[in-house]
Amino acid sequence: MKAAEAALARLDGVVLRHGVSAKELTTFGVGAATTLLAELNSIEACRSVCRSLEELAQPWKMLGGGSNVVLPDAALDYPVLRLGRGLQGAALEDGGRLLPVEGAVNLLNQSDEEPRLYVGAATSLMSLSRLLTSKGLSGFEFASGIPATVGGAVAMNAGAHGGCIADALVSVHVAEAAGESFIDASELSMGYRTCELPAGTIVVGASFRLRRRGVEDCRKQRRENLMYRKRTQPLHLPSAGSVFRNPSQASAGELLEDCGFKGRRCGGIEFSQMHANWLVRLSAEAKSAEVAQLLEAAMQEVRSRKSIDLQPEIRLW
Ligand SMILES: Cc1cc2nc3c(=O)[nH]c(=O)nc-3n(C[C@H](O)[C@H](O)[C@H](O)COP(=O)(O)OP(=O)(O)OC[C@H]3O[C@@H](n4cnc5c(N)ncnc54)[C@H](O)[C@@H]3O)c2cc1C
């Protein structure tokens, strides 16, 4: 790790930080502080970091908004990479210079019924959803209330209320040790919460095809989605969203509730009383090991009582 740190410290557009807490990096706020966090502020920085770490055979992991990741209790022995402000914003051309999203949206051709917008991967998905719906541009109404970055949302094919990122995605801009490229969305086998990005790539931006729709219709749908979330999800407590993917036979929430997991606790972590498929953090001292213990117990019980194998949606590092 020392060699990696020395190599990254020499690169332009890279800001290194030490001991950044799980509460700052993830929405769940569980786990140890990150030993080395590298914030990357340009596509060139992403490429050179990938190249340097590859030369040193140093593994690394990419973090977006940290809304689907649970950090381990033990200190990480690899660097965590995260995109910085330099990769926030939008442009009219793929890979073009990023402007504030609103500025780029205002430049879209008003007579184009299906305008294309390139968005930097560090952009907040929630802000993008709010801005596009306020302009009557459809495609991101589903994303209200998802605290992701655009890069993380592409990597997970985030979705809700019958929509997902893949619906509007045209292509993904990636950086890796060998350079940068655009991958057509059709080549990423995107499905329910899956996207097959090539190993070792960082999503630096993505291009979307939007549709024009009445501003009021867009706003109404976004508002309804948000209200549904507030009614059904424990948004007042730290979490990483849904814990398990829904299997084809039934919703994960119903299975967990049937098996008595609603309200089940381990230390400072609980299967929410409000939504059985959400784990919430009840105390600042909660451990990642407690999350793992509850996941394992739920998977075993659902397997033995329902003969269904639950697959975690959250990622335990
Ligand atoms: C309150 C709440 C509500 C939620 N609601 C939903 C919902 O309705 N639907 C839904 O699908 N999810 C939901 N989630 C989960 C989460 O928001 C999504 O999985 C989201 O896509 C994660 O994005 P992120 O930027 O936070 O990525 P992270 O959680 O940081 O990372 C997720 C994965 O993406 C990878 N990744 C992140 N950025 C990049 C990048 N630039 N390049 C390559 N790989 C990258 C990471 O390595 C990791 O494997 C919710 C979470 C919370 C806390």
The ligand as an SDF file (V2000), in Angstrom:
LIG
                    3D

 53 58  0  0  0  0  0  0  0  0999 V2000
  -32.2430    5.2850    1.1050 C   0  0  0  0  0  0  0  0  0  0  0  0
  -31.8030    4.3960   -0.0370 C   0  0  0  0  0  0  0  0  0  0  0  0
  -32.7110    4.0900   -1.0640 C   0  0  0  0  0  0  0  0  0  0  0  0
  -32.3170    3.2690   -2.1210 C   0  0  0  0  0  0  0  0  0  0  0  0
  -33.2290    2.9820   -3.0870 N   0  0  0  0  0  0  0  0  0  0  0  0
  -32.8450    2.2510   -4.1630 C   0  0  0  0  0  0  0  0  0  0  0  0
  -33.7740    1.9790   -5.2140 C   0  0  0  0  0  0  0  0  0  0  0  0
  -34.9260    2.3780   -5.1850 O   0  0  0  0  0  0  0  0  0  0  0  0
  -33.3230    1.2550   -6.2690 N   0  0  0  0  0  0  0  0  0  0  0  0
  -32.0340    0.8030   -6.3540 C   0  0  0  0  0  0  0  0  0  0  0  0
  -31.6740    0.1690   -7.3610 O   0  0  0  0  0  0  0  0  0  0  0  0
  -31.1530    1.0220   -5.3430 N   0  0  0  0  0  0  0  0  0  0  0  0
  -31.5130    1.7380   -4.2650 C   0  0  0  0  0  0  0  0  0  0  0  0
  -30.6240    1.9550   -3.2540 N   0  0  0  0  0  0  0  0  0  0  0  0
  -29.2660    1.3730   -3.3180 C   0  0  0  0  0  0  0  0  0  0  0  0
  -28.2230    2.2580   -4.0330 C   0  0  0  0  0  0  0  0  0  0  0  0
  -28.6090    3.6270   -4.0110 O   0  0  0  0  0  0  0  0  0  0  0  0
  -27.9710    1.8220   -5.4830 C   0  0  0  0  0  0  0  0  0  0  0  0
  -27.4770    0.5100   -5.5410 O   0  0  0  0  0  0  0  0  0  0  0  0
  -27.0000    2.7420   -6.2340 C   0  0  0  0  0  0  0  0  0  0  0  0
  -26.9360    2.3440   -7.5890 O   0  0  0  0  0  0  0  0  0  0  0  0
  -25.5890    2.7540   -5.6540 C   0  0  0  0  0  0  0  0  0  0  0  0
  -24.9190    3.8710   -6.2250 O   0  0  0  0  0  0  0  0  0  0  0  0
  -23.6770    4.5480   -5.4940 P   0  0  0  0  0  0  0  0  0  0  0  0
  -23.1770    5.6480   -6.3660 O   0  0  0  0  0  0  0  0  0  0  0  0
  -24.0030    4.8870   -4.1120 O   0  0  0  0  0  0  0  0  0  0  0  0
  -22.6290    3.3630   -5.5820 O   0  0  0  0  0  0  0  0  0  0  0  0
  -21.8920    2.5990   -4.3770 P   0  0  0  0  0  0  0  0  0  0  0  0
  -22.8670    2.1180   -3.4080 O   0  0  0  0  0  0  0  0  0  0  0  0
  -20.7720    3.4260   -3.8850 O   0  0  0  0  0  0  0  0  0  0  0  0
  -21.2880    1.3730   -5.1910 O   0  0  0  0  0  0  0  0  0  0  0  0
  -22.1220    0.3500   -5.6790 C   0  0  0  0  0  0  0  0  0  0  0  0
  -21.3280   -0.4990   -6.6710 C   0  0  0  0  0  0  0  0  0  0  0  0
  -21.0450    0.2700   -7.8340 O   0  0  0  0  0  0  0  0  0  0  0  0
  -19.6420    0.3190   -8.0720 C   0  0  0  0  0  0  0  0  0  0  0  0
  -19.3460    1.6820   -8.5640 N   0  0  0  0  0  0  0  0  0  0  0  0
  -19.6990    2.8550   -7.9820 C   0  0  0  0  0  0  0  0  0  0  0  0
  -19.2840    3.8970   -8.7400 N   0  0  0  0  0  0  0  0  0  0  0  0
  -18.6520    3.3520   -9.8110 C   0  0  0  0  0  0  0  0  0  0  0  0
  -17.9870    3.9070  -10.9510 C   0  0  0  0  0  0  0  0  0  0  0  0
  -17.8940    5.2310  -11.1710 N   0  0  0  0  0  0  0  0  0  0  0  0
  -17.4230    3.0540  -11.8380 N   0  0  0  0  0  0  0  0  0  0  0  0
  -17.5030    1.7070  -11.6580 C   0  0  0  0  0  0  0  0  0  0  0  0
  -18.1260    1.1260  -10.6120 N   0  0  0  0  0  0  0  0  0  0  0  0
  -18.6790    1.9430   -9.7060 C   0  0  0  0  0  0  0  0  0  0  0  0
  -18.9830    0.0580   -6.7330 C   0  0  0  0  0  0  0  0  0  0  0  0
  -17.7020   -0.4970   -6.8910 O   0  0  0  0  0  0  0  0  0  0  0  0
  -19.9720   -0.9390   -6.1060 C   0  0  0  0  0  0  0  0  0  0  0  0
  -19.7060   -2.2400   -6.5700 O   0  0  0  0  0  0  0  0  0  0  0  0
  -30.9840    2.7540   -2.1620 C   0  0  0  0  0  0  0  0  0  0  0  0
  -30.0980    3.0470   -1.1270 C   0  0  0  0  0  0  0  0  0  0  0  0
  -30.4970    3.8500   -0.0700 C   0  0  0  0  0  0  0  0  0  0  0  0
  -29.5080    4.1610    1.0230 C   0  0  0  0  0  0  0  0  0  0  0  0
  1  2  1  0
  2  3  1  0
  2 52  2  0
  3  4  2  0
  4  5  1  0
  4 50  1  0
  5  6  2  0
  6  7  1  0
  6 13  1  0
  7  8  2  0
  7  9  1  0
  9 10  1  0
 10 11  2  0
 10 12  1  0
 12 13  2  0
 13 14  1  0
 14 15  1  0
 14 50  1  0
 15 16  1  0
 16 17  1  0
 16 18  1  0
 18 19  1  0
 18 20  1  0
 20 21  1  0
 20 22  1  0
 22 23  1  0
 23 24  1  0
 24 25  2  0
 24 26  1  0
 24 27  1  0
 27 28  1  0
 28 29  2  0
 28 30  1  0
 28 31  1  0
 31 32  1  0
 32 33  1  0
 33 34  1  0
 33 48  1  0
 34 35  1  0
 35 36  1  0
 35 46  1  0
 36 37  1  0
 36 45  1  0
 37 38  2  0
 38 39  1  0
 39 40  1  0
 39 45  2  0
 40 41  1  0
 40 42  2  0
 42 43  1  0
 43 44  2  0
 44 45  1  0
 46 47  1  0
 46 48  1  0
 48 49  1  0
 50 51  2  0
 51 52  1  0
 52 53  1  0
M  END
$$$$
